[in-house]
Amino acid sequence: MSTPATTPDHGTALAVPGATTTRLRNGELRRMVAEQLAKDPTAALTPGTIARRLGKSSGAVGNALVTLEALGQARPVGTKPVSYRATDKTADAAKTATVAPRTPTAPASSAPTPPPAPTALVTRPVRRPNGQMYHPRKLSGLSDVTALRRLRAAGVSALMYGPPGTGKTSVVEAAFDDLITIQGDSDTVTDDFVGSYTQTPDGRYEFAYGPLVTAMREGRALFIDDATLIPPTVLAVVYPAMDGRRQIIIKSHKNEVVDAAPGFYVVAGHNPGVHGAVLTDALSSRFAAQIHVSTDYDLAVQLGIEPKAVRVARNLAARQGKGEIGWAPQLRELIAFNRIAAVLGTAAAAGNLVGIAPEEDREVVAETVRNVFGANVAPLSLGPQF
């Protein structure tokens, strides 16, 4: 049996007749993978099947499928083995690459690269990957979208912090159209960043690179959501990629060295006060720009949220600011209010605001809600049988 070849760019390549390790431009492999899915939208294809058709590494194909899934351009339909199927967006993804070509790396002996031109000011709504429009907010005389893009161009990593539901993820998704996201929690492990060995349909094992490696090689933005829930020893794998080294070593894969391409950028999210969230000195020092994100209640009004619900949220936020309570409804809860009201009625939606409040703040929340909506408001609860 022939021995698979290993290249720095593609990892372990399948031994496929006529296979080539020619470096593709950014996004081209993803387009090719999408094309395979789009040819038969009803078929469930594994990374190995697509890899054999394309003569590419199944690990690289697996990474492309993960990105397509995040963009809504592929959907997983099986786990043993992992398989994917086309969505209504796959055909469009098959037409053009989804990421702009990467700027070539300058030779070490060349003159220093001049700083990039300032990013244009963005003030109009920006479409997020889920189709929703994000309305930019002011940040130091710029829009937040513009500020984040300029911080990226300057190589200044940003930490977005604030209560859950205030829009940290929304602004990051709006700012970077090449974003790769890692959702952090206490169970996140190093493999979730760098990758791990996976079994191919023919029983062999290949290394499937993780989102950190993909972002580094393709010069993309990496968003570590809820970064402070990740164990510090795990999160440390990212630090060498963020500092002057811009390089990591994958110890579990032959000590492979991965260098960050131009454009690679790390932004993280932090929810202070959430149980288990710890902002260590090591993490804080890596993010020179730390940006507080709070709910824009004026935007809530513009979005058509029930004015009484916004009034309740403002009142509770004011009391929260004084330290009287620890919780107030954020934009996420206000959007949910409108959705519940449309189905169950305004009184039910108001009662739900009381029900979702933390137990230690529920009495104050209930009082505030009843002052605005009426004395009969109560948390949602099942009653007797019909």
SEFITOR-577646 format. One record per residue (C-alpha): residue number from 0; residue in three letters; x, y, z. Coordinates in steps of 0.5 Angstrom, whole numbers, plus 2048, in hexadecimal, padded with zeros to 3 digits. Layout:
<recs>
<rec k="NUM" r="Ala" u="X" v="Y" w="Z"/>
...
</recs>
This chain:
<recs>
<rec k="0" r="Met" u="800" v="800" w="800"/>
<rec k="1" r="Ser" u="803" v="807" w="7FE"/>
<rec k="2" r="Thr" u="805" v="80C" w="804"/>
<rec k="3" r="Pro" u="801" v="812" w="804"/>
<rec k="4" r="Ala" u="805" v="818" w="803"/>
<rec k="5" r="Thr" u="805" v="81E" w="808"/>
<rec k="6" r="Thr" u="806" v="825" w="806"/>
<rec k="7" r="Pro" u="805" v="82C" w="80A"/>
<rec k="8" r="Asp" u="7FF" v="82E" w="806"/>
<rec k="9" r="His" u="7FB" v="828" w="806"/>
<rec k="10" r="Gly" u="7FD" v="824" w="80B"/>
<rec k="11" r="Thr" u="7FC" v="81C" w="80A"/>
<rec k="12" r="Ala" u="7FA" v="81B" w="802"/>
<rec k="13" r="Leu" u="7F6" v="815" w="800"/>
<rec k="14" r="Ala" u="7FA" v="811" w="7FB"/>
<rec k="15" r="Val" u="7F5" v="812" w="7F5"/>
<rec k="16" r="Pro" u="7F8" v="811" w="7EE"/>
<rec k="17" r="Gly" u="7F9" v="818" w="7EB"/>
<rec k="18" r="Ala" u="7F8" v="81B" w="7F2"/>
<rec k="19" r="Thr" u="7FC" v="822" w="7F2"/>
<rec k="20" r="Thr" u="7FE" v="826" w="7F8"/>
<rec k="21" r="Thr" u="7FE" v="82D" w="7F4"/>
<rec k="22" r="Arg" u="7FC" v="832" w="7F9"/>
<rec k="23" r="Leu" u="7F5" v="835" w="7F7"/>
<rec k="24" r="Arg" u="7F4" v="83C" w="7F8"/>
<rec k="25" r="Asn" u="7F0" v="83E" w="7FF"/>
<rec k="26" r="Gly" u="7E8" v="83B" w="7FE"/>
<rec k="27" r="Glu" u="7EA" v="837" w="7F8"/>
<rec k="28" r="Leu" u="7E9" v="830" w="7FC"/>
<rec k="29" r="Arg" u="7E3" v="832" w="7FF"/>
<rec k="30" r="Arg" u="7E0" v="834" w="7F8"/>
<rec k="31" r="Met" u="7E2" v="82D" w="7F6"/>
<rec k="32" r="Val" u="7DF" v="82A" w="7FC"/>
<rec k="33" r="Ala" u="7D9" v="82E" w="7FB"/>
<rec k="34" r="Glu" u="7D8" v="82C" w="7F4"/>
<rec k="35" r="Gln" u="7D9" v="824" w="7F5"/>
<rec k="36" r="Leu" u="7D3" v="825" w="7FA"/>
<rec k="37" r="Ala" u="7CF" v="829" w="7F5"/>
<rec k="38" r="Lys" u="7CF" v="824" w="7F0"/>
<rec k="39" r="Asp" u="7CB" v="820" w="7F4"/>
<rec k="40" r="Pro" u="7C7" v="824" w="7F9"/>
<rec k="41" r="Thr" u="7C4" v="81D" w="7FC"/>
<rec k="42" r="Ala" u="7CA" v="819" w="7FD"/>
<rec k="43" r="Ala" u="7CE" v="819" w="804"/>
<rec k="44" r="Leu" u="7D5" v="819" w="802"/>
<rec k="45" r="Thr" u="7DB" v="818" w="807"/>
<rec k="46" r="Pro" u="7E1" v="81C" w="807"/>
<rec k="47" r="Gly" u="7E5" v="816" w="805"/>
<rec k="48" r="Thr" u="7E0" v="815" w="7FF"/>
<rec k="49" r="Ile" u="7E1" v="81C" w="7FD"/>
<rec k="50" r="Ala" u="7E9" v="81C" w="7FE"/>
<rec k="51" r="Arg" u="7E9" v="816" w="7F9"/>
<rec k="52" r="Arg" u="7E5" v="819" w="7F4"/>
<rec k="53" r="Leu" u="7EA" v="820" w="7F4"/>
<rec k="54" r="Gly" u="7F0" v="81C" w="7F6"/>
<rec k="55" r="Lys" u="7F1" v="820" w="7FC"/>
<rec k="56" r="Ser" u="7F2" v="81F" w="803"/>
<rec k="57" r="Ser" u="7EC" v="81D" w="807"/>
<rec k="58" r="Gly" u="7EF" v="821" w="80D"/>
<rec k="59" r="Ala" u="7EF" v="827" w="809"/>
<rec k="60" r="Val" u="7E8" v="825" w="806"/>
<rec k="61" r="Gly" u="7E5" v="824" w="80D"/>
<rec k="62" r="Asn" u="7E7" v="82B" w="80F"/>
<rec k="63" r="Ala" u="7E4" v="82E" w="808"/>
<rec k="64" r="Leu" u="7DE" v="82B" w="80A"/>
<rec k="65" r="Val" u="7DE" v="82D" w="811"/>
<rec k="66" r="Thr" u="7DE" v="834" w="80E"/>
<rec k="67" r="Leu" u="7D9" v="833" w="809"/>
<rec k="68" r="Glu" u="7D4" v="831" w="80F"/>
<rec k="69" r="Ala" u="7D6" v="837" w="813"/>
<rec k="70" r="Leu" u="7D4" v="83B" w="80D"/>
<rec k="71" r="Gly" u="7CD" v="837" w="80C"/>
<rec k="72" r="Gln" u="7D0" v="834" w="805"/>
<rec k="73" r="Ala" u="7D0" v="82D" w="808"/>
<rec k="74" r="Arg" u="7CD" v="829" w="80D"/>
<rec k="75" r="Pro" u="7CF" v="823" w="811"/>
<rec k="76" r="Val" u="7CA" v="81D" w="810"/>
<rec k="77" r="Gly" u="7CF" v="817" w="814"/>
<rec k="78" r="Thr" u="7D4" v="816" w="819"/>
<rec k="79" r="Lys" u="7D6" v="80F" w="818"/>
<rec k="80" r="Pro" u="7D9" v="811" w="813"/>
<rec k="81" r="Val" u="7D9" v="818" w="813"/>
<rec k="82" r="Ser" u="7D5" v="81A" w="80C"/>
<rec k="83" r="Tyr" u="7D2" v="821" w="809"/>
<rec k="84" r="Arg" u="7CC" v="823" w="805"/>
<rec k="85" r="Ala" u="7CB" v="829" w="800"/>
<rec k="86" r="Thr" u="7C7" v="82F" w="803"/>
<rec k="87" r="Asp" u="7C3" v="834" w="7FF"/>
<rec k="88" r="Lys" u="7C9" v="838" w="7FF"/>
<rec k="89" r="Thr" u="7CE" v="833" w="7FD"/>
<rec k="90" r="Ala" u="7CD" v="834" w="7F5"/>
<rec k="91" r="Asp" u="7CF" v="83B" w="7F6"/>
<rec k="92" r="Ala" u="7D5" v="839" w="7FA"/>
<rec k="93" r="Ala" u="7D7" v="835" w="7F4"/>
<rec k="94" r="Lys" u="7D8" v="83B" w="7F0"/>
<rec k="95" r="Thr" u="7DD" v="83F" w="7F3"/>
<rec k="96" r="Ala" u="7E2" v="83E" w="7F9"/>
<rec k="97" r="Thr" u="7DF" v="841" w="7FF"/>
<rec k="98" r="Val" u="7E6" v="844" w="801"/>
<rec k="99" r="Ala" u="7EA" v="84A" w="7FE"/>
<rec k="100" r="Pro" u="7F1" v="847" w="7FC"/>
<rec k="101" r="Arg" u="7F6" v="848" w="801"/>
<rec k="102" r="Thr" u="7FC" v="84D" w="800"/>
<rec k="103" r="Pro" u="802" v="84A" w="7FF"/>
<rec k="104" r="Thr" u="807" v="849" w="804"/>
<rec k="105" r="Ala" u="80D" v="84E" w="803"/>
<rec k="106" r="Pro" u="814" v="84B" w="803"/>
<rec k="107" r="Ala" u="818" v="84B" w="809"/>
<rec k="108" r="Ser" u="81D" v="850" w="806"/>
<rec k="109" r="Ser" u="818" v="855" w="803"/>
<rec k="110" r="Ala" u="817" v="85B" w="806"/>
<rec k="111" r="Pro" u="812" v="85C" w="80B"/>
<rec k="112" r="Thr" u="80A" v="85C" w="809"/>
<rec k="113" r="Pro" u="807" v="863" w="809"/>
<rec k="114" r="Pro" u="801" v="863" w="80E"/>
<rec k="115" r="Pro" u="7FA" v="862" w="80A"/>
<rec k="116" r="Ala" u="7F6" v="868" w="808"/>
<rec k="117" r="Pro" u="7F1" v="86A" w="80D"/>
<rec k="118" r="Thr" u="7EA" v="866" w="80D"/>
<rec k="119" r="Ala" u="7E4" v="86A" w="80A"/>
<rec k="120" r="Leu" u="7DF" v="86C" w="80F"/>
<rec k="121" r="Val" u="7D9" v="868" w="80F"/>
<rec k="122" r="Thr" u="7D3" v="86B" w="812"/>
<rec k="123" r="Arg" u="7CD" v="867" w="80F"/>
<rec k="124" r="Pro" u="7CB" v="860" w="811"/>
<rec k="125" r="Val" u="7CF" v="85A" w="80F"/>
<rec k="126" r="Arg" u="7CC" v="853" w="80E"/>
<rec k="127" r="Arg" u="7CE" v="84E" w="812"/>
<rec k="128" r="Pro" u="7CF" v="846" w="810"/>
<rec k="129" r="Asn" u="7C8" v="845" w="813"/>
<rec k="130" r="Gly" u="7C5" v="84A" w="80E"/>
<rec k="131" r="Gln" u="7C4" v="84F" w="814"/>
<rec k="132" r="Met" u="7C6" v="856" w="813"/>
<rec k="133" r="Tyr" u="7CB" v="859" w="818"/>
<rec k="134" r="His" u="7CA" v="860" w="81A"/>
<rec k="135" r="Pro" u="7D1" v="863" w="81B"/>
<rec k="136" r="Arg" u="7D2" v="867" w="822"/>
<rec k="137" r="Lys" u="7D6" v="86D" w="824"/>
<rec k="138" r="Leu" u="7DD" v="86B" w="826"/>
<rec k="139" r="Ser" u="7E3" v="870" w="827"/>
<rec k="140" r="Gly" u="7E0" v="875" w="822"/>
<rec k="141" r="Leu" u="7DF" v="86F" w="81D"/>
<rec k="142" r="Ser" u="7DA" v="86A" w="81C"/>
<rec k="143" r="Asp" u="7DC" v="863" w="820"/>
<rec k="144" r="Val" u="7DC" v="85F" w="819"/>
<rec k="145" r="Thr" u="7E1" v="864" w="817"/>
<rec k="146" r="Ala" u="7E5" v="864" w="81D"/>
<rec k="147" r="Leu" u="7E6" v="85D" w="81D"/>
<rec k="148" r="Arg" u="7E8" v="85C" w="816"/>
<rec k="149" r="Arg" u="7EE" v="862" w="817"/>
<rec k="150" r="Leu" u="7F0" v="85E" w="81E"/>
<rec k="151" r="Arg" u="7F1" v="858" w="819"/>
<rec k="152" r="Ala" u="7F5" v="85C" w="814"/>
<rec k="153" r="Ala" u="7F9" v="85E" w="81A"/>
<rec k="154" r="Gly" u="7FA" v="858" w="81D"/>
<rec k="155" r="Val" u="7F7" v="85A" w="823"/>
<rec k="156" r="Ser" u="7F3" v="854" w="826"/>
<rec k="157" r="Ala" u="7EC" v="856" w="829"/>
<rec k="158" r="Leu" u="7E8" v="853" w="82F"/>
<rec k="159" r="Met" u="7E1" v="854" w="82F"/>
<rec k="160" r="Tyr" u="7DE" v="854" w="836"/>
<rec k="161" r="Gly" u="7D7" v="855" w="839"/>
<rec k="162" r="Pro" u="7D0" v="851" w="83B"/>
<rec k="163" r="Pro" u="7CE" v="84C" w="837"/>
<rec k="164" r="Gly" u="7C9" v="84E" w="832"/>
<rec k="165" r="Thr" u="7CC" v="855" w="830"/>
<rec k="166" r="Gly" u="7CE" v="854" w="829"/>
<rec k="167" r="Lys" u="7D6" v="852" w="82A"/>
<rec k="168" r="Thr" u="7D5" v="84C" w="825"/>
<rec k="169" r="Ser" u="7D1" v="850" w="820"/>
<rec k="170" r="Val" u="7D6" v="856" w="820"/>
<rec k="171" r="Val" u="7DC" v="851" w="81F"/>
<rec k="172" r="Glu" u="7D8" v="84D" w="819"/>
<rec k="173" r="Ala" u="7D6" v="854" w="816"/>
<rec k="174" r="Ala" u="7DD" v="856" w="816"/>
<rec k="175" r="Phe" u="7E1" v="850" w="813"/>
<rec k="176" r="Asp" u="7DE" v="84D" w="80D"/>
<rec k="177" r="Asp" u="7E3" v="847" w="80D"/>
<rec k="178" r="Leu" u="7E2" v="845" w="815"/>
<rec k="179" r="Ile" u="7E3" v="83F" w="818"/>
<rec k="180" r="Thr" u="7E0" v="83E" w="81F"/>
<rec k="181" r="Ile" u="7E2" v="839" w="825"/>
<rec k="182" r="Gln" u="7DC" v="839" w="82A"/>
<rec k="183" r="Gly" u="7E0" v="838" w="830"/>
<rec k="184" r="Asp" u="7DE" v="834" w="837"/>
<rec k="185" r="Ser" u="7E1" v="831" w="83C"/>
<rec k="186" r="Asp" u="7E1" v="82A" w="838"/>
<rec k="187" r="Thr" u="7E5" v="82E" w="833"/>
<rec k="188" r="Val" u="7EC" v="82A" w="831"/>
<rec k="189" r="Thr" u="7F2" v="82B" w="82D"/>
<rec k="190" r="Asp" u="7F0" v="827" w="828"/>
<rec k="191" r="Asp" u="7EA" v="82B" w="827"/>
<rec k="192" r="Phe" u="7EF" v="831" w="825"/>
<rec k="193" r="Val" u="7F4" v="82D" w="821"/>
<rec k="194" r="Gly" u="7F1" v="827" w="81F"/>
<rec k="195" r="Ser" u="7F1" v="81F" w="820"/>
<rec k="196" r="Tyr" u="7F2" v="819" w="81C"/>
<rec k="197" r="Thr" u="7EB" v="816" w="819"/>
<rec k="198" r="Gln" u="7EA" v="80F" w="816"/>
<rec k="199" r="Thr" u="7E8" v="80F" w="80E"/>
<rec k="200" r="Pro" u="7E3" v="80B" w="80B"/>
<rec k="201" r="Asp" u="7E9" v="806" w="809"/>
<rec k="202" r="Gly" u="7EB" v="805" w="810"/>
<rec k="203" r="Arg" u="7F1" v="809" w="810"/>
<rec k="204" r="Tyr" u="7F2" v="80F" w="815"/>
<rec k="205" r="Glu" u="7F4" v="816" w="812"/>
<rec k="206" r="Phe" u="7F5" v="81D" w="816"/>
<rec k="207" r="Ala" u="7EF" v="822" w="815"/>
<rec k="208" r="Tyr" u="7F2" v="829" w="816"/>
<rec k="209" r="Gly" u="7EE" v="82D" w="81B"/>
<rec k="210" r="Pro" u="7EB" v="834" w="81A"/>
<rec k="211" r="Leu" u="7F1" v="837" w="81D"/>
<rec k="212" r="Val" u="7F6" v="834" w="818"/>
<rec k="213" r="Thr" u="7F1" v="836" w="812"/>
<rec k="214" r="Ala" u="7F0" v="83D" w="815"/>
<rec k="215" r="Met" u="7F8" v="83E" w="815"/>
<rec k="216" r="Arg" u="7F9" v="83B" w="80E"/>
<rec k="217" r="Glu" u="7F4" v="83E" w="80B"/>
<rec k="218" r="Gly" u="7F5" v="845" w="80E"/>
<rec k="219" r="Arg" u="7EE" v="845" w="811"/>
<rec k="220" r="Ala" u="7EB" v="848" w="817"/>
<rec k="221" r="Leu" u="7EA" v="844" w="81D"/>
<rec k="222" r="Phe" u="7E4" v="845" w="822"/>
<rec k="223" r="Ile" u="7E5" v="841" w="829"/>
<rec k="224" r="Asp" u="7DE" v="842" w="82C"/>
<rec k="225" r="Asp" u="7DE" v="842" w="833"/>
<rec k="226" r="Ala" u="7E5" v="841" w="834"/>
<rec k="227" r="Thr" u="7E5" v="842" w="83B"/>
<rec k="228" r="Leu" u="7E1" v="83B" w="83C"/>
<rec k="229" r="Ile" u="7E7" v="837" w="839"/>
<rec k="230" r="Pro" u="7EC" v="834" w="83E"/>
<rec k="231" r="Pro" u="7F2" v="839" w="83E"/>
<rec k="232" r="Thr" u="7F7" v="833" w="83C"/>
<rec k="233" r="Val" u="7F3" v="832" w="836"/>
<rec k="234" r="Leu" u="7F2" v="839" w="833"/>
<rec k="235" r="Ala" u="7FA" v="83A" w="834"/>
<rec k="236" r="Val" u="7FB" v="836" w="82D"/>
<rec k="237" r="Val" u="7F8" v="83D" w="82A"/>
<rec k="238" r="Tyr" u="7FD" v="841" w="82D"/>
<rec k="239" r="Pro" u="804" v="840" w="829"/>
<rec k="240" r="Ala" u="7FF" v="841" w="823"/>
<rec k="241" r="Met" u="7FD" v="848" w="825"/>
<rec k="242" r="Asp" u="804" v="84B" w="828"/>
<rec k="243" r="Gly" u="80A" v="84C" w="823"/>
<rec k="244" r="Arg" u="80B" v="845" w="822"/>
<rec k="245" r="Arg" u="805" v="844" w="81E"/>
<rec k="246" r="Gln" u="806" v="83D" w="81E"/>
<rec k="247" r="Ile" u="804" v="837" w="822"/>
<rec k="248" r="Ile" u="806" v="82F" w="822"/>
<rec k="249" r="Ile" u="801" v="82A" w="822"/>
<rec k="250" r="Lys" u="805" v="825" w="826"/>
<rec k="251" r="Ser" u="7FF" v="81F" w="825"/>
<rec k="252" r="His" u="801" v="820" w="81E"/>
<rec k="253" r="Lys" u="809" v="81E" w="81D"/>
<rec k="254" r="Asn" u="80A" v="825" w="820"/>
<rec k="255" r="Glu" u="808" v="829" w="81A"/>
<rec k="256" r="Val" u="809" v="830" w="819"/>
<rec k="257" r="Val" u="804" v="835" w="817"/>
<rec k="258" r="Asp" u="805" v="83C" w="815"/>
<rec k="259" r="Ala" u="800" v="841" w="815"/>
<rec k="260" r="Ala" u="7FE" v="844" w="80E"/>
<rec k="261" r="Pro" u="7FD" v="84C" w="80D"/>
<rec k="262" r="Gly" u="7F6" v="84E" w="810"/>
<rec k="263" r="Phe" u="7F6" v="849" w="815"/>
<rec k="264" r="Tyr" u="7F2" v="84C" w="81B"/>
<rec k="265" r="Val" u="7F0" v="84A" w="822"/>
<rec k="266" r="Val" u="7EA" v="84D" w="825"/>
<rec k="267" r="Ala" u="7E6" v="84A" w="82C"/>
<rec k="268" r="Gly" u="7E0" v="84B" w="830"/>
<rec k="269" r="His" u="7DF" v="84B" w="837"/>
<rec k="270" r="Asn" u="7D9" v="84B" w="83C"/>
<rec k="271" r="Pro" u="7DB" v="84E" w="842"/>
<rec k="272" r="Gly" u="7D7" v="84B" w="848"/>
<rec k="273" r="Val" u="7D5" v="845" w="845"/>
<rec k="274" r="His" u="7D7" v="83F" w="849"/>
<rec k="275" r="Gly" u="7DE" v="83C" w="847"/>
<rec k="276" r="Ala" u="7E0" v="842" w="843"/>
<rec k="277" r="Val" u="7E7" v="844" w="845"/>
<rec k="278" r="Leu" u="7EB" v="849" w="842"/>
<rec k="279" r="Thr" u="7F2" v="847" w="843"/>
<rec k="280" r="Asp" u="7F8" v="84C" w="843"/>
<rec k="281" r="Ala" u="7FB" v="848" w="83D"/>
<rec k="282" r="Leu" u="7F4" v="848" w="839"/>
<rec k="283" r="Ser" u="7F3" v="850" w="83B"/>
<rec k="284" r="Ser" u="7FA" v="852" w="839"/>
<rec k="285" r="Arg" u="7F9" v="84F" w="832"/>
<rec k="286" r="Phe" u="7F4" v="853" w="830"/>
<rec k="287" r="Ala" u="7F6" v="85A" w="830"/>
<rec k="288" r="Ala" u="7EF" v="85D" w="82E"/>
<rec k="289" r="Gln" u="7EA" v="85B" w="833"/>
<rec k="290" r="Ile" u="7E3" v="85E" w="831"/>
<rec k="291" r="His" u="7DD" v="85E" w="835"/>
<rec k="292" r="Val" u="7D6" v="85C" w="832"/>
<rec k="293" r="Ser" u="7D0" v="85E" w="835"/>
<rec k="294" r="Thr" u="7C9" v="85E" w="832"/>
<rec k="295" r="Asp" u="7C6" v="863" w="82E"/>
<rec k="296" r="Tyr" u="7BF" v="865" w="830"/>
<rec k="297" r="Asp" u="7BE" v="86A" w="82B"/>
<rec k="298" r="Leu" u="7C0" v="865" w="826"/>
<rec k="299" r="Ala" u="7BB" v="860" w="829"/>
<rec k="300" r="Val" u="7B5" v="866" w="828"/>
<rec k="301" r="Gln" u="7B7" v="866" w="821"/>
<rec k="302" r="Leu" u="7B7" v="85F" w="820"/>
<rec k="303" r="Gly" u="7AF" v="85F" w="822"/>
<rec k="304" r="Ile" u="7B0" v="85C" w="829"/>
<rec k="305" r="Glu" u="7AA" v="85D" w="82D"/>
<rec k="306" r="Pro" u="7AB" v="864" w="830"/>
<rec k="307" r="Lys" u="7A9" v="862" w="837"/>
<rec k="308" r="Ala" u="7AE" v="85C" w="837"/>
<rec k="309" r="Val" u="7B4" v="861" w="835"/>
<rec k="310" r="Arg" u="7B1" v="866" w="83B"/>
<rec k="311" r="Val" u="7B2" v="860" w="840"/>
<rec k="312" r="Ala" u="7B9" v="85E" w="83D"/>
<rec k="313" r="Arg" u="7BB" v="865" w="83E"/>
<rec k="314" r="Asn" u="7B9" v="866" w="845"/>
<rec k="315" r="Leu" u="7BC" v="85F" w="847"/>
<rec k="316" r="Ala" u="7C2" v="861" w="844"/>
<rec k="317" r="Ala" u="7C3" v="867" w="848"/>
<rec k="318" r="Arg" u="7C2" v="863" w="84E"/>
<rec k="319" r="Gln" u="7C7" v="85E" w="84C"/>
<rec k="320" r="Gly" u="7CC" v="864" w="84B"/>
<rec k="321" r="Lys" u="7CB" v="866" w="852"/>
<rec k="322" r="Gly" u="7CC" v="85F" w="854"/>
<rec k="323" r="Glu" u="7C5" v="85E" w="857"/>
<rec k="324" r="Ile" u="7C4" v="858" w="852"/>
<rec k="325" r="Gly" u="7C9" v="854" w="84E"/>
<rec k="326" r="Trp" u="7C4" v="853" w="848"/>
<rec k="327" r="Ala" u="7C1" v="857" w="843"/>
<rec k="328" r="Pro" u="7BD" v="854" w="83C"/>
<rec k="329" r="Gln" u="7C2" v="855" w="836"/>
<rec k="330" r="Leu" u="7C1" v="856" w="82F"/>
<rec k="331" r="Arg" u="7C0" v="84E" w="82E"/>
<rec k="332" r="Glu" u="7BB" v="84E" w="834"/>
<rec k="333" r="Leu" u="7B7" v="854" w="831"/>
<rec k="334" r="Ile" u="7B7" v="851" w="82A"/>
<rec k="335" r="Ala" u="7B4" v="84A" w="82D"/>
<rec k="336" r="Phe" u="7AF" v="84E" w="831"/>
<rec k="337" r="Asn" u="7AC" v="851" w="82A"/>
<rec k="338" r="Arg" u="7AC" v="84A" w="827"/>
<rec k="339" r="Ile" u="7A9" v="847" w="82D"/>
<rec k="340" r="Ala" u="7A4" v="84C" w="82D"/>
<rec k="341" r="Ala" u="7A2" v="84B" w="826"/>
<rec k="342" r="Val" u="7A0" v="844" w="828"/>
<rec k="343" r="Leu" u="79E" v="844" w="82F"/>
<rec k="344" r="Gly" u="79C" v="84B" w="830"/>
<rec k="345" r="Thr" u="79F" v="851" w="833"/>
<rec k="346" r="Ala" u="79D" v="84F" w="83B"/>
<rec k="347" r="Ala" u="7A1" v="848" w="83A"/>
<rec k="348" r="Ala" u="7A7" v="84C" w="837"/>
<rec k="349" r="Ala" u="7A7" v="850" w="83D"/>
<rec k="350" r="Gly" u="7A6" v="84A" w="841"/>
<rec k="351" r="Asn" u="7AC" v="847" w="83E"/>
<rec k="352" r="Leu" u="7B1" v="84D" w="840"/>
<rec k="353" r="Val" u="7AF" v="84B" w="847"/>
<rec k="354" r="Gly" u="7B0" v="844" w="846"/>
<rec k="355" r="Ile" u="7B7" v="844" w="843"/>
<rec k="356" r="Ala" u="7BA" v="849" w="848"/>
<rec k="357" r="Pro" u="7BF" v="846" w="84D"/>
<rec k="358" r="Glu" u="7BC" v="844" w="853"/>
<rec k="359" r="Glu" u="7BF" v="849" w="857"/>
<rec k="360" r="Asp" u="7BD" v="84F" w="853"/>
<rec k="361" r="Arg" u="7B6" v="84C" w="851"/>
<rec k="362" r="Glu" u="7B2" v="850" w="857"/>
<rec k="363" r="Val" u="7B5" v="857" w="854"/>
<rec k="364" r="Val" u="7B4" v="855" w="84D"/>
<rec k="365" r="Ala" u="7AD" v="853" w="84E"/>
<rec k="366" r="Glu" u="7AB" v="859" w="852"/>
<rec k="367" r="Thr" u="7AE" v="85D" w="84C"/>
<rec k="368" r="Val" u="7AA" v="859" w="847"/>
<rec k="369" r="Arg" u="7A4" v="85A" w="84A"/>
<rec k="370" r="Asn" u="7A4" v="861" w="84B"/>
<rec k="371" r="Val" u="7A5" v="862" w="844"/>
<rec k="372" r="Phe" u="7A0" v="85C" w="841"/>
<rec k="373" r="Gly" u="79B" v="85B" w="847"/>
<rec k="374" r="Ala" u="79A" v="857" w="84D"/>
<rec k="375" r="Asn" u="798" v="851" w="84A"/>
<rec k="376" r="Val" u="79E" v="84F" w="847"/>
<rec k="377" r="Ala" u="7A1" v="849" w="849"/>
<rec k="378" r="Pro" u="7A7" v="844" w="847"/>
<rec k="379" r="Leu" u="7A5" v="83F" w="841"/>
<rec k="380" r="Ser" u="7A2" v="839" w="845"/>
<rec k="381" r="Leu" u="79D" v="833" w="843"/>
<rec k="382" r="Gly" u="796" v="833" w="846"/>
<rec k="383" r="Pro" u="791" v="82D" w="847"/>
<rec k="384" r="Gln" u="78F" v="829" w="841"/>
<rec k="385" r="Phe" u="78A" v="82B" w="83C"/>
</recs>
